[in-house]
Amino acid sequence: MTYDVIVIGCGPVGGLMANLLARDGLSVLVLEKEEDLHPLPRAVHIDHEMLRLFQSAGVIDAILPDLRETDGHLHVGADHGVIRYMGTVGKPRPFGWANDYFFYQPELEQHLRDGFAKNAKVTLLTGAEFQGLTQTGDFVTVTYTKDGKNHQAQARWAVGSDGSRSPVRKHLGIALDDLDFEEPWLVVDVEAEGDVKFPDLTGVPEEADLQRLSVMMCDPVRPATVVPGRGNHRRWEFMLLPGEDDEEMMQPDAVARLLEPYLSGVPHKIVRAATYRFHGLIAEKWQQGNVFLAGDAAHQTPPFFGQGMCHGFRDVSNLAWKMAQVVNEGANPAILDTYQLERDPHVRAVIGAAVNVGRYICVLDPQAAAERDTKMRERAEFGTSETAGDLIPAIGEGIVLTGTEAAGERFIQPKINGKLLDDQTGGGWRLFARDADSAVAANDITTINLAEQDEAANVLAWLDERGVDAVLVRPDHYVFGTARGSAHALLDTRNAALGLGDLKSQEAA
C-alpha cells in the first residue's frame, strides 16, 4: 500500500501530525519503535497556540481536562528579589486561550493516539523500528523492522519526528548547527500533596500566585526552576555545578537535599530524577527531497520558556496543511520547500531568546549575579508588560504576502456568534471581509462577511487597527495577507503562491 505520508515516531509531535493529516483525509502510516507509551513525564509546557492546534485536530475536548492553566513566569535574582516577571493575570487573551498550560506527557500522548485511533486513514504500528529509506521519483520507501522481520512501506512524503537522536536525521547525514549553549541540569519530577515552599521573595507583584507560576531561581549558589505541573505533579530543574557527577546527583539522598527547602513537611513522592544537557541545536537542513524533520529531530531548545514541544507542534502544523493543499486541491508540491524557510527563523528567534536567558540564569559568580540583577531591574523591557507569548515572531518569508499589514502574524481568535472563532468558521483558508464589497468567493476558501455576523466586533476592530477591509488567514492560523477594498487581488496572489492559477479561472470552473 502507498500512503500519502509516513510519520516516523509517535511522540506528541508525530501524534499531532497524524491527527491533522487525518482531519484533511490524507492516508498516514505511523511507525513507533516502542511497543508502549513512555510512562514518565518529559516535556511539560505548551501555550495558547498549541490549544488552538488541538482545536484544529479535533482533540481539544479530550485533552483540556488534563491540562493545568497557569499564569506565566517569574525570575528571581541572587538577593531573592524579582528581576523579571512575565505574568498573564488580568491580561487579554486575543488567541482564545491562556498563554501557559502544563500537562503530563503520557496522558497527552494517549489522547493524541486516541484522536486518530478510529480513523481508517491512519495506521499505527508499534514495535516498528526505522532502518532506512530511499527516494525514487516522487516517492519515499521506508524500511523498518517489526516482529524480527524487515518490512517496507511507500509514501509520497515521510516525516522524521523521532526525537533528538533522530535515526532519520542521521540516516540522511544532516548536521546540527550548534548555537553554543550546553549546560548540565538535573530534572526531578515529584508528586506533591501540598504547596511548594519558597524563600521570602521581594518585588513579587500583588496578583502573582507563586503556585501558578514557573519560578526561576537565578541564584549563583545553584540556579533552579520550579514548574507547576498538572494535578499534583511538580518539576524541579537544578543546574549541576562544576565538578558534580551526574550519577551521584541522581541518587535519592542528593535529590532529597535539593528538594528539602521547597518541600519540607510536604508529603511527596519522587517520580524520577535524571540529568540532561540543555542544548541549543538546529538541523542545517529540515528537508531532503520528500523527507522532512520535525520536532526535536530538527531542533533542540533550552527549556527556559517551555517552547521545545511548541516548536514541534508548529512544525507539523506547517507541513500538514501544505501536504493537504497538494493532495486535495492540486497545489504545486514545491510549496513544501517553504517549510524550513518559514520555520527556521522562527525557531532561531525563540532559541536565541532562551539561550540568552539561560546565560543570565546560569551565572555562578556572586558579584556578576548581583550586577546582572541591578541591570535587569533598570531595563524597561524586563518589566510587567511582556509575556512569553511575545517571543513568537511573525513569519517573514514563504507563503505570506509580505508588504501587507500583519502578514505572517498569528490571527486572533475571539468569540463570534457565541463560539470561539475557529469553532464557528471551521478550519482551512478563511477570508474575513468587512462587508459585501470586500468579500470574494473562492472554491477552497471560507468567506465570512462580517457585516452578516452578530458578534464580529473584535475582528472588525482588528481590521480597523490596521486600516484594512479584509484578511486572509492560512489553515495554520497565520495571516497570509490583508487588503483594502476588494480582496480579489489578495486571493489571486494566494493562488499564484500555491500554484493554483488565478481566481477568475477557478470561478469559471
C-alpha positions in Angstrom: 0.0 0.0 0.0 1.2 3.5 -0.8 0.4 6.2 1.8 0.3 10.0 1.5 2.6 10.3 4.5 4.7 8.1 6.7 5.3 9.6 10.1 8.4 8.1 11.9 8.0 8.5 15.6 4.7 8.7 17.5 5.6 11.0 20.4 3.3 14.1 20.8 4.7 15.7 17.6 4.1 12.7 15.4 0.7 12.1 17.1 -0.5 15.6 16.4 0.7 15.3 12.8 -1.3 12.1 12.3 -4.4 13.8 13.6 -4.0 16.9 11.4 -3.4 14.9 8.3 -6.3 12.5 9.0 -8.6 15.6 9.5 -7.9 16.5 5.9 -8.4 13.0 4.6 -4.8 12.0 3.9 -3.7 8.4 4.4 -1.0 8.0 7.1 1.3 5.3 8.3 2.8 6.0 11.8 5.9 3.9 12.8 6.8 3.9 16.5 9.7 1.7 17.7 8.4 1.3 21.3 5.5 -1.1 22.0 4.1 1.0 24.8 3.9 4.7 25.7 6.8 6.1 27.7 5.4 6.1 31.3 7.3 9.1 32.6 6.9 12.8 32.0 9.3 14.6 29.8 8.0 17.8 28.2 5.5 19.7 30.5 4.6 23.0 28.9 2.5 24.2 26.0 1.0 27.6 25.1 -2.2 29.0 23.6 -1.2 28.3 20.1 -1.0 24.6 20.8 -4.5 24.6 22.3 -5.7 26.2 19.0 -4.0 23.4 17.1 -5.7 20.8 19.3 -9.0 22.5 18.3 -8.0 22.1 14.6 -7.2 18.5 15.1 -10.5 17.8 16.9 -8.8 16.6 20.2 -9.3 19.6 22.4 -12.2 18.3 24.4 -10.3 15.2 25.4 -7.1 17.0 26.3 -8.3 20.1 28.0 -9.5 18.4 31.3 -6.0 17.1 31.9 -4.2 20.5 31.5 -3.4 22.9 34.2 -3.7 26.6 33.2 -1.1 28.8 34.9 -0.1 32.5 34.9 3.4 32.9 33.4 7.0 33.1 34.5 8.9 34.8 37.4 12.7 35.2 37.6 14.2 35.7 41.0 17.7 37.2 41.5 20.6 36.4 43.8 19.1 38.5 46.6 15.7 36.8 46.2 14.2 39.8 44.6 12.3 39.7 41.3 14.3 40.6 38.3 11.8 39.6 35.5 8.1 39.0 35.5 6.2 37.6 32.5 2.8 37.3 34.0 -0.6 37.0 32.4 -3.1 37.6 35.2 -5.7 40.1 34.0 -4.3 40.4 30.5 -6.3 39.9 27.3 -6.4 36.5 25.6 -6.5 37.5 22.0 -6.0 34.0 20.7 -8.8 32.5 22.8 -6.7 30.6 25.3 -4.4 31.3 28.3 -0.7 31.7 27.5 0.6 28.8 29.7 -0.6 25.2 30.3 1.1 22.3 31.9 0.4 18.7 31.2 1.6 15.1 31.9 3.1 13.7 28.8 1.9 10.1 28.9 -1.7 11.4 29.2 -1.2 13.8 26.3 0.3 11.2 24.1 -2.6 8.8 24.8 -5.2 11.5 24.0 -3.4 12.2 20.6 -3.3 8.5 19.8 -7.0 8.1 20.8 -7.8 11.0 18.4 -6.7 9.1 15.3 -7.4 5.6 16.5 -10.8 5.3 14.9 -9.8 7.0 11.6 -9.4 4.4 8.9 -6.9 6.7 7.1 -4.3 6.2 9.9 -2.4 3.0 10.6 -0.2 3.0 13.8 2.4 0.3 14.0 4.1 0.0 17.4 7.3 -2.0 17.8 8.3 -0.8 14.3 11.8 0.5 14.2 13.1 2.7 11.3 16.1 1.2 9.4 16.5 3.4 6.4 14.8 4.9 3.4 15.3 5.5 -0.3 13.7 8.1 -2.6 12.8 7.4 -6.2 10.9 9.9 -8.3 8.0 11.3 -6.2 8.0 8.6 -3.6 9.8 7.6 -0.4 10.3 3.9 0.5 10.9 3.4 4.3 12.4 0.2 5.6 11.6 -0.8 9.2 11.7 -3.9 11.4 8.8 -5.4 13.3 8.5 -8.7 15.0 12.0 -9.5 13.9 11.3 -9.1 10.2 12.1 -6.4 7.7 9.2 -4.5 6.1 8.9 -1.7 3.6 6.2 0.9 3.0 5.9 3.6 0.4 4.6 7.2 0.6 4.7 10.5 -1.2 6.3 12.0 1.9 8.0 10.9 5.1 8.4 12.9 8.3 11.0 12.1 10.9 9.5 13.2 14.3 11.8 10.7 16.0 13.4 12.8 18.7 16.7 14.5 19.4 18.8 11.4 18.5 16.7 11.0 15.3 17.7 8.0 13.3 16.1 9.6 10.3 18.3 12.7 10.6 21.4 10.5 11.0 20.4 8.4 8.0 20.1 11.5 5.9 23.5 12.7 7.1 22.1 16.1 8.2 24.4 18.0 10.6 23.3 20.2 13.6 24.1 23.8 13.9 25.4 24.3 17.5 24.2 27.6 19.0 26.9 27.3 21.6 24.8 26.6 24.7 25.2 23.4 26.7 24.6 23.2 30.4 24.1 20.1 32.7 20.9 20.1 34.7 19.2 17.6 37.0 15.5 17.2 36.3 13.3 15.9 39.2 9.6 15.1 38.9 7.6 14.9 42.1 4.0 14.1 43.1 3.5 16.6 46.0 0.5 16.6 48.3 0.7 20.3 49.2 2.1 23.7 48.1 5.7 24.3 47.1 7.6 26.5 49.6 9.7 29.4 48.6 12.1 31.7 50.5 10.9 35.2 51.3 10.9 36.9 48.0 10.7 40.7 47.3 9.1 42.5 44.4 6.5 39.9 43.7 3.5 41.6 42.0 0.4 41.5 44.1 -1.6 39.5 41.6 1.1 36.8 41.3 0.4 33.4 42.9 3.7 31.5 43.2 1.9 28.2 42.9 0.6 29.2 39.5 3.9 30.5 38.1 7.0 28.9 36.6 9.6 30.3 39.0 13.3 30.6 38.0 15.7 31.0 40.9 18.7 32.7 39.4 20.8 32.0 42.5 24.5 31.7 41.9 24.6 29.2 44.8 22.6 26.9 42.5 20.2 28.1 39.7 16.9 26.2 39.8 13.5 26.2 38.2 10.2 25.3 39.9 7.5 24.2 37.5 3.8 23.9 38.4 2.8 20.7 36.6 -0.8 19.5 36.3 -2.6 17.9 39.2 -0.1 17.2 42.0 2.8 16.9 39.6 5.7 19.3 40.1 9.0 19.6 38.4 12.4 21.0 39.6 15.3 21.6 37.3 18.6 22.1 39.2 21.8 23.3 37.5 24.7 21.0 38.1 27.7 22.8 39.4 31.3 22.4 38.1 32.8 19.1 39.3 29.5 17.5 40.2 28.9 13.9 39.0 25.7 13.1 37.1 25.3 9.7 38.7 25.9 11.0 42.2 23.5 13.9 41.8 20.7 11.5 40.8 21.0 9.4 43.9 18.0 9.7 46.4 20.0 11.4 49.2 21.3 14.1 46.9 17.9 14.7 45.3 16.3 14.9 48.8 18.8 17.5 49.9 18.0 19.7 46.8 14.2 19.4 47.4 14.2 19.9 51.1 13.9 23.7 51.1 10.9 23.5 48.8 9.1 20.5 50.3 10.0 20.4 54.0 7.0 18.9 55.7 5.1 18.4 52.5 4.2 14.7 51.7 5.7 13.8 48.3 6.9 11.0 46.1 9.8 11.3 43.7 8.7 10.1 40.3 12.1 10.3 38.6 15.5 12.1 38.7 17.6 12.3 35.5 20.4 14.5 34.2 20.2 16.3 30.9 22.3 18.6 28.8 20.3 21.6 27.8 21.2 22.4 24.2 20.6 25.0 21.6 20.8 23.0 18.3 19.2 23.4 14.9 19.4 21.0 11.9 21.1 22.6 9.0 18.6 21.0 6.6 15.0 20.2 7.6 14.1 18.7 4.2 15.9 16.3 1.9 13.7 15.6 -1.2 10.4 14.4 0.1 11.6 13.7 3.6 11.2 16.2 6.4 12.4 16.6 10.0 10.1 17.9 12.7 10.3 18.5 16.5 13.4 17.6 18.4 14.8 15.9 15.2 15.0 19.3 13.7 15.9 21.5 16.7 16.6 21.3 20.4 15.7 24.3 22.6 16.8 25.2 26.1 13.6 24.8 28.3 13.7 28.3 29.9 10.5 29.4 28.1 8.9 26.0 27.7 8.8 26.2 23.9 10.5 22.9 22.9 7.4 20.9 22.2 5.6 24.0 20.9 8.2 24.3 18.2 7.5 20.7 17.1 3.7 21.2 17.0 4.2 24.3 14.9 6.4 22.3 12.6 3.8 19.6 11.8 1.0 22.1 11.6 3.0 24.0 8.9 3.7 20.7 7.0 0.2 19.2 7.3 -1.8 22.0 5.7 0.6 22.3 2.8 0.5 18.5 2.2 -3.3 18.6 2.3 -3.2 21.5 -0.2 -1.2 19.4 -2.6 -3.3 16.2 -2.2 -6.8 17.8 -2.0 -6.5 21.0 -4.1 -3.8 20.2 -6.6 -1.3 22.8 -5.3 2.2 22.8 -6.5 4.3 20.3 -4.4 7.0 23.0 -4.4 5.1 24.8 -1.6 6.6 22.3 0.8 10.0 23.9 0.0 8.8 26.8 2.1 8.8 24.7 5.3 12.3 25.5 6.6 12.1 29.0 5.1 9.1 29.7 7.4 10.0 27.7 10.5 13.8 28.0 10.8 13.9 31.8 11.5 11.0 31.4 13.9 12.8 28.7 15.8 16.1 30.5 15.9 14.5 33.6 17.3 13.0 31.7 20.2 16.0 29.6 20.8 18.1 32.7 20.8 15.9 34.2 23.4 16.1 31.1 25.5 19.9 30.9 25.2 20.2 34.5 26.3 18.0 33.8 29.3 20.0 30.6 30.0 23.2 32.6 30.0 22.0 35.0 32.7 20.3 32.3 34.7 23.5 30.2 34.8 25.7 32.9 36.3 27.6 31.4 39.2 29.8 34.3 40.2 28.1 36.2 43.1 29.4 39.6 42.1 28.4 39.1 38.4 25.0 37.9 39.6 24.5 41.0 41.7 25.5 43.2 38.7 23.1 41.2 36.5 20.2 41.8 38.9 20.8 45.5 39.0 21.0 45.9 35.3 17.9 43.8 34.7 15.8 45.8 37.1 16.9 49.0 35.4 15.8 47.8 31.9 12.2 48.6 31.0 11.8 45.5 28.8 12.1 43.4 31.9 9.0 44.9 33.4 5.5 43.5 33.7 4.4 44.3 30.1 5.7 41.2 28.5 4.6 37.6 28.4 6.4 34.5 27.0 3.9 34.7 24.1 5.5 37.9 23.0 8.6 36.0 22.0 6.9 34.4 19.0 7.7 36.4 15.8 5.8 36.7 12.6 6.6 34.5 9.6 8.8 36.7 7.4 9.1 34.7 4.2 7.3 31.9 2.5 3.6 31.7 1.7 2.8 35.1 3.1 2.1 38.4 1.2 4.9 40.5 2.6 4.3 44.2 2.4 0.7 44.0 3.6 -0.4 44.8 7.1 0.0 41.9 9.6 1.3 39.4 7.0 2.8 36.4 8.9 1.3 37.2 12.3 -0.9 34.8 14.2 -4.5 35.8 13.7 -6.7 36.4 16.7 -9.4 34.0 18.0 -12.2 35.9 19.7 -15.7 34.6 20.1 -18.0 35.2 17.2 -21.7 34.3 17.4 -21.0 32.8 20.8 -18.3 30.4 19.8 -14.5 30.6 19.5 -13.7 31.8 16.0 -12.3 28.5 14.7 -15.2 26.5 16.0 -17.6 28.9 14.3 -15.8 29.3 11.0 -14.2 25.9 10.6 -10.6 25.3 9.5 -8.8 25.7 6.2 -8.3 29.0 4.4 -10.6 31.8 5.7 -11.3 35.2 4.3 -12.7 37.7 6.8 -14.2 40.6 4.9 -15.7 43.8 6.3 -18.7 43.7 4.0 -20.0 42.5 0.7 -17.8 45.0 -1.2 -14.6 43.4 0.2 -15.8 39.7 0.2 -14.9 37.4 -2.6 -16.0 33.7 -3.1 -13.5 31.0 -4.0 -13.5 27.2 -4.2 -11.4 26.2 -1.2 -11.8 29.4 1.0 -14.4 30.0 3.6 -15.5 33.6 3.2 -17.0 35.3 6.3 -18.8 38.6 5.6 -18.5 40.3 9.0 -21.5 42.6 8.3 -23.7 39.5 8.5 -22.3 38.2 11.8 -23.9 39.0 15.2 -20.7 39.3 17.3 -17.9 40.3 15.0 -16.7 43.5 16.8 -13.3 42.1 17.7 -12.5 41.1 14.2 -13.8 44.4 12.8 -11.6 46.2 15.4 -8.6 44.1 14.2 -9.3 45.3 10.6 -9.8 48.9 11.8 -6.5 49.0 13.7 -4.7 48.0 10.6 -6.7 50.1 8.2 -7.7 47.2 6.0 -11.0 45.7 4.8 -10.1 42.0 4.5 -7.7 39.5 5.9 -6.9 36.1 4.5 -5.9 33.5 7.2 -4.0 30.3 6.4 -5.1 26.9 7.7 -2.4 27.1 10.5 -4.0 30.4 11.7 -1.2 32.7 10.4 -2.2 35.7 8.3 -1.4 35.3 4.6 -2.1 39.0 3.9 -4.6 41.8 4.0 -6.4 44.0 1.5 -8.0 47.4 1.2 -11.3 47.4 -0.8 -11.9 44.1 -2.6 -10.0 41.0 -1.7 -9.9 39.8 -5.2 -6.2 40.5 -5.8 -5.3 39.1 -2.4 -6.8 35.8 -3.4 -5.2 35.8 -6.8 -1.8 36.3 -5.1 -2.5 33.4 -2.8 -3.5 31.1 -5.7 -0.3 32.1 -7.5 1.8 31.3 -4.4 0.1 27.8 -4.2 0.3 27.2 -8.0 -3.5 27.1 -8.4 -3.9 29.5 -11.2 -5.9 32.8 -10.9 -9.2 33.2 -9.2 -11.0 34.0 -12.4 -10.2 30.6 -13.8 -11.4 28.9 -10.6 -14.7 30.8 -10.6 -15.3 29.8 -14.2 -14.6 26.2 -13.3 
